Amino acid sequence: MPDPPEELIRVNAILGKYVAIHDAIFKFSWRKTLPIPGLFKAIDFGAHCKDLGRLASKLAAISSALKAESGSLEAYQYTAALLEAVQALREICRRYHEKNQGDVSKYPMAEYNANLKTYEGLMNKCQALGVALNRRIRDERV
């Protein structure tokens, strides 16, 4: 495999958008922590949920295409793992968006912590599969 398949190039573009959303939610920022009017910027969970939904749809289509191809098991596994992580983050965003719409008791902290732990596990799995896939692609190029 001299060059990565077109599907993996598209997956990489989706990964970049997903990481940007992840960072917008979880990365430390003084703008998020200091509730000063004009400086504070609330996280738009509704917009992130929609964006993650679009990314999940694209990943699902790519995952199906990779599953049908022979010889792309690692690419399929990585794409499927990334899809799971995107869907888990989307669920967290959806629940926070609902909570921000009114009912504060809609997303209890214990449930959030459980969802976050699941999400972190999916991220770790995705990262491990990504490292293995990158190593395989690099070795095949040599």
C-alpha positions as CSV (number, residue, x, y, z in Angstrom):
1,M,0.0,0.0,0.0
2,P,2.1,2.9,-1.2
3,D,-0.4,5.6,-0.4
4,P,-3.2,5.4,2.2
5,P,-6.6,4.6,0.7
6,E,-8.9,7.6,-0.1
7,E,-11.1,6.5,2.8
8,L,-8.3,6.9,5.3
9,I,-7.6,10.4,4.0
10,R,-11.3,11.3,4.6
11,V,-11.2,9.7,8.0
12,N,-8.1,11.9,8.9
13,A,-10.0,15.0,7.9
14,I,-13.0,13.9,10.1
15,L,-10.5,13.2,12.9
16,G,-9.3,16.8,12.7
17,K,-12.8,18.2,13.1
18,Y,-13.6,15.8,15.9
19,V,-10.4,16.8,17.8
20,A,-11.3,20.4,17.4
21,I,-14.8,19.8,19.0
22,H,-13.2,17.7,21.7
23,D,-10.8,20.5,22.5
24,A,-13.5,23.1,22.5
25,I,-15.3,21.1,25.2
26,F,-12.5,19.7,27.3
27,K,-9.4,21.9,26.8
28,F,-8.6,24.3,29.6
29,S,-9.4,27.9,28.8
30,W,-9.7,30.9,31.1
31,R,-12.6,32.1,29.0
32,K,-14.6,29.0,30.2
33,T,-13.6,29.3,33.8
34,L,-14.0,33.0,34.5
35,P,-17.7,34.0,34.4
36,I,-17.0,37.6,33.4
37,P,-19.6,39.0,31.1
38,G,-18.1,39.6,27.7
39,L,-15.1,37.4,28.4
40,F,-17.0,34.2,29.3
41,K,-17.8,32.0,26.3
42,A,-20.4,29.3,26.9
43,I,-19.9,25.9,25.2
44,D,-22.5,25.5,22.5
45,F,-23.4,21.9,23.1
46,G,-26.3,22.0,20.6
47,A,-24.0,23.0,17.7
48,H,-21.4,20.4,18.8
49,C,-24.0,17.7,18.9
50,K,-25.1,18.5,15.3
51,D,-21.6,18.7,14.1
52,L,-20.7,15.3,15.7
53,G,-23.9,13.8,14.2
54,R,-22.7,14.8,10.7
55,L,-19.2,13.4,11.4
56,A,-20.7,10.2,12.7
57,S,-22.8,9.8,9.5
58,K,-19.7,10.3,7.3
59,L,-17.7,7.8,9.5
60,A,-20.5,5.2,9.3
61,A,-20.5,5.4,5.5
62,I,-16.7,5.1,5.4
63,S,-16.7,2.3,7.9
64,S,-19.2,0.3,5.7
65,A,-17.0,0.8,2.7
66,L,-13.9,-0.3,4.5
67,K,-15.7,-3.3,5.9
68,A,-16.5,-4.4,2.4
69,E,-12.9,-4.1,1.2
70,S,-10.5,-6.9,1.7
71,G,-7.2,-6.1,3.3
72,S,-8.3,-3.1,5.3
73,L,-9.2,-4.7,8.6
74,E,-7.0,-2.3,10.6
75,A,-8.5,0.7,8.8
76,Y,-12.0,-0.6,9.4
77,Q,-11.3,-1.3,13.1
78,Y,-9.8,2.2,13.6
79,T,-12.7,3.9,11.8
80,A,-15.3,1.9,13.8
81,A,-13.5,2.8,17.0
82,L,-13.4,6.5,16.0
83,L,-17.1,6.3,15.2
84,E,-17.9,4.9,18.7
85,A,-15.9,7.7,20.3
86,V,-17.7,10.4,18.2
87,Q,-21.0,8.9,19.1
88,A,-20.1,8.8,22.8
89,L,-19.1,12.5,22.7
90,R,-22.2,13.3,20.8
91,E,-24.3,11.7,23.5
92,I,-22.6,13.8,26.2
93,C,-23.2,16.9,24.2
94,R,-26.8,16.0,23.6
95,R,-27.4,15.5,27.3
96,Y,-25.7,18.7,28.3
97,H,-27.7,20.6,25.6
98,E,-30.9,19.2,27.1
99,K,-29.8,20.2,30.5
100,N,-29.0,23.7,29.4
101,Q,-32.5,24.0,27.9
102,G,-34.0,24.0,31.4
103,D,-34.2,21.0,33.6
104,V,-30.9,21.0,35.6
105,S,-31.7,17.5,37.0
106,K,-31.8,16.1,33.4
107,Y,-28.1,15.0,33.4
108,P,-27.0,13.9,36.9
109,M,-23.3,14.1,37.7
110,A,-23.0,10.4,38.3
111,E,-24.4,9.7,34.8
112,Y,-22.1,12.2,33.3
113,N,-19.1,10.7,35.1
114,A,-20.1,7.2,33.8
115,N,-20.5,8.5,30.3
116,L,-17.1,10.3,30.5
117,K,-15.4,7.2,31.7
118,T,-16.8,5.2,28.8
119,Y,-15.8,8.0,26.4
120,E,-12.3,8.1,27.7
121,G,-12.0,4.3,27.2
122,L,-13.2,4.6,23.6
123,M,-10.7,7.4,23.0
124,N,-7.9,5.3,24.4
125,K,-9.0,2.3,22.2
126,C,-9.1,4.6,19.2
127,Q,-5.7,6.0,19.9
128,A,-4.1,2.6,20.2
129,L,-5.7,1.4,17.0
130,G,-4.5,4.6,15.3
131,V,-0.9,4.1,16.4
132,A,-1.0,0.5,15.0
133,L,-2.6,1.6,11.7
134,N,0.0,4.4,11.3
135,R,2.8,1.9,12.0
136,R,1.4,-0.5,9.4
137,I,1.1,2.2,6.8
138,R,4.6,3.5,7.5
139,D,6.1,0.0,7.3
140,E,4.3,-0.8,4.0
141,R,5.7,2.4,2.5
142,V,9.3,1.4,3.2
